Amino acid sequence: MASPLDGIRVLEVANWLAAPAATALMADLGADVIKVEPPNGDIFRYFVLRSLGYDHDFATNYGFQVDNRGKRSIVVDLEKPGGPELVRKLAAGCDVFVTNLVQRRRVKYGLTYDDVHAAKEDIVYCSFSGYGTRGPDADRSGFDFAAFWARSGIMGLLGEPDAPPPLNRGGQGDHSTSFNLLAAVLAGLRMRDKTGEGQHVETTLQASGMWTIAGDFSAGLVSRVNAPRMSRKAPVNPIWNSYVCADGLWVLLVVPNPFPDYWRKFCDVIERPEWATDPRWDDLAKLRANTPALVAEIDGIMRQHDRAHWGKRLDEVGFIWAPVATMTDMIDDPQVREMGWITSVEHPTFGTFETLDTPFKLYGSDIGVRGPAPDLGQHTFEVLAEFGVEGDDISELAANGVLG
């Protein structure tokens, strides 16, 4: 089977997560992704997972493996004379250029859109950053914690009303944003096919965060009012809420509109059929007005049985719910396994390990993880030879420290 991006070459001058995650998906789709790294490597190579709360002393950074699988790595020192020129030479032989350098560094190294476009007129140039290439924050660095989670408005919406706003998990915003990068690049390639001209595409962590709360944001644009934080003890309705069971495990009930059927179904599940016609909460307005009292009642009932009991009862009446799963729950989830969202990779040093596969399917196309992340500079000389850099030139670049 053919792959959607067979024959497409991508040059990545980026580090950390979001942009590399997008190019990893391009590699899954069959693109030849060349990762340009400084002599010390992408800083994410050395990120310690313990900083995210893990006690295990991982032998390798499996996060880096996810976001850089199937690529080729070359080392180019952009601080050395000849480094930026070499990257522009490589760009001239590529279809896509992806960078997350802040704007001032693109200018410094001669890697702006204009610079790269001059090297290859029909290239699709993808700008990625925390806040964008224009405006007062164009040179501001922005991890997903800052630009995606906090600055976009997500963080301020979440948490109990009287509690501090919660942190996100590392990479959560980066991986959400990677889909926007991928979509932008694919659209750019499609436009190139139609017009023969190159494209400059751009997205940011901040914009991606705003898009994930588009419903709230759209309402805010009209009302100019901040949405209130929602309390678990006083939700909009009691069956769009989370509850803990006797075994300490949680379930999430997800019914935006309880009437006309779901409130009755839920009352049957918890063996309180009389509640369905109780005049205190027999329509939506009354139900919402009485949610604090109802949640307290339901809390007590749900704690009488374990999650397996409640799950079976909820499924019997076709109720919309989900277990609040842990990572280890998901690893063994039969639905995840049946759909093939987890795959195995063979690494020459660390052996075989499981990782996430491409998070979408193209039936009839060859997509998926092509191999592990490369070692630092593993393909430098191989790639330079492919791009017509001669032996003497390679020796000169190496002697001048451009190749690390």
C-alpha angles and dihedrals in degrees: 000000000000124000121231094236100038108147095019116124119203124194112202120197097174144103142201116032126306102058094037090048090055093049090047087060088049088054089050087055091054104267121142101239117195113195115206111207134180118245091269091047134235104325090230089069087075100038110131113228089208086077087070092056102271117138094195116103098227116210090216137013102261090184089062089048091056095050097042105036118138096016134121118233127215129175119229122165105216090191092065124081107262095027098100091041090055091051091051089050090053091047089056088066097046137082098212133034117195123186139165096186110134113252098259091056092049088054092046094052097038092245101126120127091264091051095049093040088056088057094047118013097197097045121128104230115199118200115198129176144134096267111003143266096280136048134046094307099047091115096039116114114229128187116195089259089061110029101028103032108028107022096043093060099250096111093051092055097055137075133044113310093249097039132086114267110265128248120239125234116266113272095012093118093037093057093044089051092048089072090057090050091049093048092048093051093047090050089049091052090049091052090048089054090051100042106020089231131118123250136217110212127179142182135164141208090243094053091047091052091051090050092055089059095038093136093056092040093051091051090048092052089058101037100033085215127122114243111243120247113253121235121214088220093055109027126165087264131358096241094056092067146084126260134186119230132213092272093054093254121128134229127197118214113204115192114134093186116033096188140119099004116003099063090054091047092051093048088054092049093055091041095246100117091155090066090069091071099029106132090222091070111008095125136039097260093052092044092054092046091054102040097114092057093042094049090053090051093046091047089061094047095048091052090062095075138031125256095260089059094050093043092056092047093048092048092050091064096038095250120170109241143125137204113249093243131206124217091258089051089056094048090062097035107130091211091056091048095046092051091048098235090146123059139171128250127196113221119192092224107026098036125221119345135165122248140166115282125217105304094230137046131232103188109211094025130094105242132145144089109328098193145308128310112279126252115253109285092353094144103031099116094036092055096043090053091050090053093052099257103152126226095254091049091049090051091051092048090050093047090051092052094246091126094048 
